[in-house]
Amino acid sequence: LGAFSIWGILLAGQALLAMPQAEWVAILEGAAWSLVRVILVVIISGVTMVPLGLWLGTRPRLVKRIQPIIQVVAAFPWPMIFPILMMSMVALRLPVFVGSVVLMLTGSVFYLLFNVISGAASVPEQLVEVARTTGMSKIEIMRRVYLPATFSHILTGLITAAGGAWNVS
């Protein structure tokens, strides 16, 4: 096993050294564009899913009613719908960059959404009540109570969403 591993490493090294410089440039350029797409997906996810997750997470009765739907969506293997999305994007003549971002979004936004909902739902009601008694508006409560309290959930969701976007890429 060790000899085969060493032999495989040597063959891989030879193949990499034999690659022309133009191919290395193409690989690095593709990787850079993928990074740009992943960053764009994380930004779009953050801008859309954090407010939605906070809104849903602050409404426990609504979350209880839609919990079965949320669980099905969370468990659904999104790559199954990629062929349908691809056919739709080809029919609409969307540029490859836009299509790639759409596919990456389908594979990543739900990670962030579910993390934010979980974080917002776990904020103690006493903190919110104290904020209300001090005269904070709903926007101030979101900014000063829910955002700091769910920061770790948001960060975890963003990291996981980036991982999901990389997987799709």
C-alpha positions in Angstrom: 0.0 0.0 0.0 2.8 2.4 0.9 4.7 1.6 -2.4 1.6 2.2 -4.5 1.0 5.5 -2.6 4.5 6.7 -3.3 4.2 5.6 -6.9 0.9 7.4 -7.3 2.4 10.6 -5.8 5.3 10.4 -8.2 3.1 10.0 -11.2 0.9 12.9 -10.1 4.0 15.1 -9.6 5.2 14.2 -13.1 1.8 15.0 -14.6 1.7 18.3 -12.8 5.2 19.2 -13.9 4.4 18.3 -17.5 1.4 20.6 -17.7 1.9 23.6 -20.0 1.9 27.1 -18.4 -1.2 28.0 -20.4 -3.2 25.3 -18.6 -2.0 26.5 -15.2 -3.2 30.0 -16.2 -6.6 28.6 -17.3 -6.9 26.7 -14.0 -6.0 29.7 -11.9 -8.4 31.9 -13.9 -11.2 29.4 -13.4 -10.5 29.2 -9.7 -10.5 33.0 -9.4 -13.9 33.3 -11.2 -15.3 30.5 -8.9 -14.1 32.5 -5.9 -15.8 35.6 -7.2 -19.1 33.6 -7.7 -18.8 32.1 -4.2 -18.3 35.6 -2.7 -21.3 36.9 -4.6 -23.4 34.0 -3.5 -22.5 34.6 0.1 -23.3 38.3 -0.1 -26.6 37.6 -1.8 -27.4 34.9 0.8 -26.5 37.2 3.6 -28.6 40.1 2.3 -31.7 38.0 1.7 -31.6 35.2 4.2 -30.5 37.0 7.4 -33.5 39.4 7.4 -35.9 36.5 6.4 -34.4 34.2 9.0 -34.6 36.9 11.7 -38.2 37.6 10.8 -39.2 33.9 10.8 -37.2 33.2 14.0 -39.0 35.9 15.9 -42.3 34.3 15.1 -42.3 31.0 16.9 -46.0 30.2 16.1 -45.3 30.6 12.4 -42.2 28.5 12.6 -44.1 25.7 14.4 -46.7 25.7 11.6 -44.2 25.6 8.8 -41.7 23.4 10.6 -42.6 20.3 8.5 -42.1 22.3 5.3 -38.8 23.6 6.6 -37.6 20.1 7.4 -38.5 18.7 4.0 -36.8 21.7 2.3 -33.7 21.1 4.5 -33.5 17.4 3.6 -34.2 17.9 -0.1 -31.2 17.1 -2.3 -31.1 20.3 -4.4 -28.7 18.9 -7.0 -31.7 16.8 -8.2 -33.3 20.0 -9.7 -30.1 21.2 -11.4 -31.1 19.6 -14.8 -34.4 21.4 -14.7 -32.7 24.7 -13.7 -30.1 24.2 -16.5 -32.8 23.7 -19.1 -34.6 26.7 -17.9 -31.5 28.9 -18.0 -30.6 27.7 -21.5 -34.1 28.4 -22.6 -33.9 31.9 -21.1 -30.4 32.4 -22.6 -28.9 33.4 -19.3 -25.2 34.0 -19.3 -23.1 31.2 -17.7 -22.0 33.5 -14.9 -25.6 34.2 -13.9 -26.6 30.6 -14.2 -23.7 29.5 -12.1 -24.7 31.9 -9.4 -28.3 30.7 -9.5 -27.2 27.1 -9.1 -24.8 28.0 -6.3 -27.6 29.8 -4.5 -29.9 26.8 -4.6 -27.1 24.8 -3.0 -26.3 27.3 -0.3 -29.0 29.7 0.9 -30.9 27.2 3.0 -27.9 26.6 5.2 -27.8 30.2 6.2 -31.6 30.5 6.5 -32.0 27.6 8.9 -29.1 28.7 11.0 -30.5 32.2 11.4 -34.0 30.9 12.2 -32.5 28.6 14.8 -30.4 31.5 16.3 -33.3 33.9 16.4 -35.6 31.4 17.9 -33.1 30.7 20.7 -32.9 34.3 21.9 -34.4 34.4 25.4 -37.7 36.2 25.5 -36.5 38.1 28.6 -33.9 40.0 26.6 -36.6 41.1 24.1 -38.9 42.1 26.9 -36.2 44.2 28.6 -35.5 45.9 25.3 -39.2 46.6 24.9 -39.5 48.1 28.4 -36.6 50.4 27.6 -38.6 51.8 24.7 -36.7 50.3 21.8 -38.4 50.1 18.5 -38.7 46.8 16.6 -35.8 47.8 14.3 -33.7 48.7 17.4 -34.5 45.4 19.0 -33.5 43.5 15.8 -30.3 45.5 15.7 -29.4 45.6 19.4 -30.8 42.2 20.6 -31.3 39.7 17.8 -28.3 40.5 15.6 -25.7 40.3 18.4 -27.4 37.2 19.9 -27.6 35.4 16.6 -24.1 36.5 15.3 -22.6 33.0 15.8 -25.5 31.4 14.0 -25.2 33.9 11.2 -21.5 33.3 10.9 -21.9 29.6 11.0 -24.6 29.8 8.3 -22.4 32.0 6.1 -19.5 29.6 6.4 -21.7 26.7 5.6 -23.3 28.5 2.7 -19.9 29.2 1.3 -19.1 25.6 1.6 -22.3 24.7 -0.2 -21.5 27.2 -3.0 -18.0 25.6 -3.4 -19.6 22.2 -3.6 -21.9 23.3 -6.3 -19.1 25.0 -8.2 
